[in-house]
Amino acid sequence: MGLIFCWFASLQLNDLDAWLWITAYGLVAILSGVAVLPSTRRFVRLPARSLAVVFTFWGLWLLGQTSGRWWDGEIEREVGGLFISALWCLTLDIISSRMSRFE
């Protein structure tokens, strides 16, 4: 999944606010990489949970600005990316907490 979020970040290079989206997707990619390593997995939970909350509220805020063109509108794609990011961060939080119990 970390590679997918790197790909998401690379798709933003032509955007006017590329720095914002590259940072957001980059953080998720980094967390995905850190979650793979058993020695650093315990550091994933709080940032993953925090990013899940931030991405959810950010996505909900942008959702009010959508026009309903889900395959054509830029804001609609941004909302989708934020919700995918939030779900993956929540998944990282859950997986990291369960894996740390066995270590």
Phi, psi and omega in degrees: 000329178301321178293325177296319179289332171295320177296316176305315181296319181293332178291344183271358186301333181266004183276152179294323179252046184302321182303323182292312183285324177295321177295313181298307181291327178295320177298319179293320178297317179296315178299322178297319178292320180293326182292339181285328184275120182301327183287340182245001184301328183293341180274001185272326192303305184295312177296322180295316179295318179296315179295324177300317179294314181299312182295324179295311181292323177297316178295319178295322178295316179290333180301327178291348181257003183283157179253357179093000178270078191294335179258355187240334186270142180292318181295324179297319178293323178295319178298316178299316178297321179293319180290324175297316179297317180297317179295320180291321178296320176296319177298316177300320179298312182294314181297317181295322180291321180288321181292324182291339177291332183270358183259000000 
